[in-house]
Amino acid sequence: MPLPDQHDPEHLEAALAHVDHALRHGNIARGAARGLVYSIMETLGVLVGDPALPDQVRAGYEGLQETARELRARLESHEPPAR
């Protein structure tokens, strides 16, 4: 499936927010959340590595990568979710 001409990070941002919300409210198992965050991080890595990606869009994806790293670190440290 070809990528659209316009890059829109909103769907990935929404995915991270959804996983975070589900985790904070106990609606998702930690292992499932880790798997989803890992997949999102892999996708972001591929997008950021695209040499044709405009710098402004790359910066947005890099910000999402940092958010995903923070969520992954919280999951790996077994830190209770913030409410």
N, C-alpha and C positions, 0 to 999 in steps of 0.2 A: 504494500500500500504506500503510495508516494506521500511525502510530507507536504503539508500545505505551504504556499508561498509565504504566508505570514506566520511568524513564530509567536506563539502565545503561551507564556509560562503559567497562566492562570489555572489550567487543569492540574498541573503538578503541584502548585501551591495548595489547591483545594484538596488534593489527595493527602498531602502532608498534614494539613489541618484536620482532616477527617480522622486519620490514624491517631493523631495526638488527642483529639477530642474523645475518641472511643477508648483510648488507653486511660485517660484521666477519669473517665466515668465507668471503668471496669467492664466495658462492652466488647473487649477484644483480648485474646490471650497474648501474653508477652511474646511468645514465639511467633505467632502470626503477625504481630506488629513489626517484629524484627525482620521478617521475610518481606513484608510490604515496603518497609523503609529501605532495605537492601535493594529491592527492585527499582525503587524510585531513584536511589543514588546512582545505580548503574545507568539508568536512562539519562539522568542529568550529566553524568560523565561523558556519555556519547555525544550529547548535544553540545556541551562546552568544548569538546574536542573537534567540533566541525569547523574547519578553517574558513568556510564561507559564511559563518554566523556573524551577523553584525555585532559590533562591540557593545552597543547598548543592550541588546538582547542577551549577549554573553554575560554581562554584568548581572542581569536579572537572574539568570540560571545559576551563576556562581553564588548569589545570595541565597537561593533556594538550597544549593549544596550545603552551605553552612548551616542552615536551619535543619536539614536532614542529618548532618553530622551531630548536631547537638541532641536531636531526638535519639539517634542511635547510641550516643554516649550515655544518655539517661537510661535507655533500655539495657545496655550492657552493664551498667553499674548497679542495676536492680534498685535504683533510686525510686521511691514512691512518686507517682505522678503528682504534679502541682495541681491544686484545685483552685 
